Every structure is written in C-alpha cells, then in structure tokens.
C-alpha cells in the first residue's frame, strides 16, 4: 500500500491536510496549503517505494537485537568479528536500490 502521507510530506514538508483512508480522492487541504496534484503524489509514492524497497527485507534478515548484543559481547571477549560479519552479509544480500 502506497504511503501517500510520506509522499505529500516529501513534496511539501509544511503541507497540512487530512487524508481519509489513504484515499487521494478523500484529501482535504487545510490551513491554506496549496493542493498537490494526485498524479504528483502517486509518482512520489512510487519513487519512495522503489527507493525504500530494500528496507523491509533487510529488517527481516537482521538477527534479533538480543542475538546481536550477544554476538557483540562474544566478539569483544574472543576478539572475533561475528557481529560485523553477520551485519555485512545482511547488507550485501539486501543492497540499497
């Protein structure tokens, strides 16, 4: 689902509006905000989705924070790089667009 609120804020950081149900046909521009064309909002939302496509797979691939802390502790005690290696693998397996 497109995040139209984020798209609008990236187009106009100071935009004030009410967006009902993430439906661009139900948007109310408030406090004198100049309306943004629906096509511009949709294009920006698509751009954001493409740009941020790596985030969710990367987030899901990271070890749980407790496991990461344990890796860091053992790396410090044992002089190893287990944590850095695990994080580097997640990043290389899920590159930014």
Number of C-alpha atoms within 10 A of each C-alpha: 6 15 15 21 17 15 21 23 14 15 14 14 10 10 18 17 17 13 15 11 9 14 10 17 10 11 15 13 15 12 8 9 13 12 15 13 10 14 10 13 22 17 13 21 21 16 13 17 16 12 12 12 15 16 15 10 14 17 13 10 16 15 15 10 9 9 12 17 13 12 19 18 14 15 15 12 9 10 10 14 13 16 19 13 11 15 16 12 14 17 17 10 13 17 13 13 9
